[in-house]
């Protein structure tokens, strides 16, 4: 036997094929379904459907499966942070925190207690061992690569992890599922933030962060509309502002360019003007999968998921970094993550804490 591996089965085709491949390789495979969100509160429940899909696949594969409830841990470690960041006017990425705090922490601890030699997930990423250190590489399918969401992990969290579908394309995964007759071979991929899915983001957030209405103004302080609360909007947002027909404008689309938190003002402008762009950022806490060899170096970076690589210059500062963009970047947003790459290798990343040039809109408007 190659060893005992516990696979995080979500009900989706990726994790099911991961379990299939591991079984074919001779591993003793067990499946675990993680329930991370108690959805009854808002009347929307997909967990039952996900569980039924997982069970059907596990039965088809002939592997035992378990269910573990991490809803308490998720609420305390991920969702509370998500709400706190939004209340501060930032735009967090809870999917990254879900990986660092739940899938590769709480789940990892559970699997260790179960006597697992390895854990496995359906992530589109790859691991390469070099000189006793692991390197995290992009998944083979550039359209599905999920290394961005794994940038917060440490060597200790990855040392016994397997990503069986990381070297495959999504089309290949679907084909394997169909060839083996997996019940979920054609099941639709999940989208959106893990606990929100395809629901309306603003309506979801309103259940937890009540409205705090204020004015929408342009850079000159001219009132152009009303907002429901600064936490419902993000930098670069164009849709859902309700000011498309404002008179006296240029006819171009309106974009969110900032927030005056003390005055409760949402700042907008028409067109893609300079205020929508920045030349650098800082992160006070960067996770490096392997420590950089120099205090200053060049690499590429992504400031949001599925962004094309952008050339940057990085200067390490204590536990964080200052990042200079080789060309101005559009709508870089505090709370999101900057993730660094060297070719196919994901070097690490951290939350964006400041964007330059800094603009204190409470003083400007």
NORGI-V190132 format. One record per residue. N is the residue number from 1. RES is the residue in one small letter. PHI is phi in whole degrees, -180 to 180 (NA if undefined). D_LAST is the distance of its C-alpha to the last C-alpha in whole Angstrom. Layout:
n->(N N)
res->(RES RES)
phi->(PHI PHI)
d_last->(D_LAST D_LAST)
This chain:
n->(1 2 3 4 5 6 7 8 9 10 11 12 13 14 15 16 17 18 19 20 21 22 23 24 25 26 27 28 29 30 31 32 33 34 35 36 37 38 39 40 41 42 43 44 45 46 47 48 49 50 51 52 53 54 55 56 57 58 59 60 61 62 63 64 65 66 67 68 69 70 71 72 73 74 75 76 77 78 79 80 81 82 83 84 85 86 87 88 89 90 91 92 93 94 95 96 97 98 99 100 101 102 103 104 105 106 107 108 109 110 111 112 113 114 115 116 117 118 119 120 121 122 123 124 125 126 127 128 129 130 131 132 133 134 135 136 137 138 139 140 141 142 143 144 145 146 147 148 149 150 151 152 153 154 155 156 157 158 159 160 161 162 163 164 165 166 167 168 169 170 171 172 173 174 175 176 177 178 179 180 181 182 183 184 185 186 187 188 189 190 191 192 193 194 195 196 197 198 199 200 201 202 203 204 205 206 207 208 209 210 211 212 213 214 215 216 217 218 219 220 221 222 223 224 225 226 227 228 229 230 231 232 233 234 235 236 237 238 239 240 241 242 243 244 245 246 247 248 249 250 251 252 253 254 255 256 257 258 259 260 261 262 263 264 265 266 267 268 269 270 271 272 273 274 275 276 277 278 279 280 281 282 283 284 285 286 287 288 289 290 291 292 293 294 295 296 297 298 299 300 301 302 303 304 305 306 307 308 309 310 311 312 313 314 315 316 317 318 319 320 321 322 323 324 325 326 327 328 329 330 331 332 333 334 335 336 337 338 339 340 341 342 343 344 345 346 347 348 349 350 351 352 353 354 355 356 357 358 359 360 361 362 363 364 365)
res->(x x x x x x x x x x x x x x x x x x x x x x x x x x x x x x x x x x x x x x x x x x x x x x x x x x x x x x x x x x x x x x x x x x x x x x x x x x x x x x x x x x x x x x x x x x x x x x x x x x x x x x x x x x x x x x x x x x x x x x x x x x x x x x x x x x x x x x x x x x x x x x x x x x x x x x x x x x x x x x x x x x x x x x x x x x x x x x x x x x x x x x x x x x x x x x x x x x x x x x x x x x x x x x x x x x x x x x x x x x x x x x x x x x x x x x x x x x x x x x x x x x x x x x x x x x x x x x x x x x x x x x x x x x x x x x x x x x x x x x x x x x x x x x x x x x x x x x x x x x x x x x x x x x x x x x x x x x x x x x x x x x x x x x x x x x x x x x x x x x x x x x x x x x x x x x x x x x x x x x x x x x x x x)
phi->(NA -77 125 -94 -128 -105 -104 -75 -94 -101 100 -87 -71 -64 -70 -66 -69 -58 -65 -59 -63 -66 -65 -66 -83 99 -75 -83 -106 -122 -109 -131 -98 -96 -99 -106 -143 -89 -91 -59 -61 -109 76 -118 -136 -107 -60 -64 -65 -62 -63 -61 -66 -62 -62 -62 -70 -62 -63 -64 -80 74 -118 -71 -145 -134 -120 -130 -103 -108 -60 -65 -63 -65 -64 -76 -99 -117 -68 -64 -66 -57 -68 -63 -64 -64 -65 -92 83 -96 -123 -78 -117 -68 -66 -67 -67 -61 -70 -71 -102 -114 -64 -117 -138 -61 -66 -61 -64 -61 -66 -62 -66 -84 82 -76 -83 -144 -119 -141 -136 -94 -67 -89 -156 -134 -120 -133 -93 -138 52 70 -114 -89 -115 -93 -113 -61 -70 -66 -94 -62 -80 -118 -48 -120 -60 -54 -78 -107 -67 -89 -82 -111 -54 -64 -83 -105 -63 -120 -107 -123 -120 -61 -98 -62 -93 -114 -89 -61 -61 -67 -64 -60 -65 -62 -63 -69 -62 -91 73 -64 -60 -104 -55 -111 -68 -65 -68 -75 -134 81 -62 -50 -96 -106 63 -97 -71 -65 -62 -63 -63 -64 -65 -63 -68 -116 -122 -60 -58 -141 -63 -163 -88 -101 -131 -88 -63 -94 87 -76 -72 -124 173 -127 -116 -92 160 -60 -70 -90 -125 -133 -62 89 -64 -117 -86 79 -89 69 -129 -61 -99 -61 -79 82 -97 -93 92 -80 -67 -91 -130 -75 -117 179 -139 -98 -64 -67 -94 56 -114 -99 -99 -130 -148 -95 83 -88 -91 -59 -63 -85 -114 -136 -113 -173 -152 -133 -129 -82 -145 -105 -94 -105 -67 -137 -59 -61 -87 -133 -75 -131 -160 -104 -163 -113 -148 -117 -106 -160 -66 67 -83 -65 -60 -119 -73 -140 -114 -112 -123 -72 -138 54 -92 -119 -160 -103 -121 -100 -84 -72 -146 -53 -115 -88 52 -72 -123 -62 104 -71 -108 -96 -122 -101 -136 -127 64 -88 -89 -86 -84 142 179 -165 -67 -80 -103 -152 -123 -116 -68 -74 -128 -90 -67 -66 -93 -76 -99)
d_last->(67 64 62 61 57 55 53 49 50 47 49 48 50 49 50 53 54 53 56 58 58 59 62 63 63 65 62 63 60 58 55 53 50 47 45 42 40 42 41 43 40 38 41 41 43 44 46 49 49 48 51 54 53 53 56 58 57 58 61 62 62 64 62 61 58 56 53 50 48 44 42 42 41 39 37 37 36 34 33 31 29 28 27 25 23 22 21 19 17 19 22 25 29 31 34 34 34 37 39 39 39 41 43 44 44 45 47 49 50 52 53 55 56 58 59 58 58 55 52 51 48 47 45 45 45 47 49 51 53 53 54 54 50 49 46 44 44 43 45 47 45 42 41 41 41 39 39 36 36 39 37 36 40 42 46 47 46 47 51 52 50 52 50 52 51 48 51 51 49 48 51 53 52 53 56 57 56 58 61 62 61 58 57 53 54 52 49 46 43 41 37 34 33 36 36 34 36 35 34 31 28 26 29 30 27 27 30 29 25 25 22 19 17 14 12 11 8 8 6 6 5 9 11 13 15 16 16 19 18 15 19 20 18 18 17 18 19 20 23 22 19 21 19 21 22 19 20 19 18 20 22 21 21 17 16 14 12 11 10 8 11 11 9 11 9 10 8 11 13 16 19 19 17 17 13 16 18 19 22 23 23 24 26 28 31 33 36 38 41 43 42 41 43 41 38 36 37 36 36 35 32 31 27 28 31 33 31 33 34 31 33 31 32 32 32 33 32 34 34 31 30 27 27 27 27 29 27 24 23 21 19 21 20 20 23 25 28 29 32 34 37 40 42 43 43 40 39 37 33 30 27 24 22 19 18 18 16 14 10 9 6 6 6 4 0)
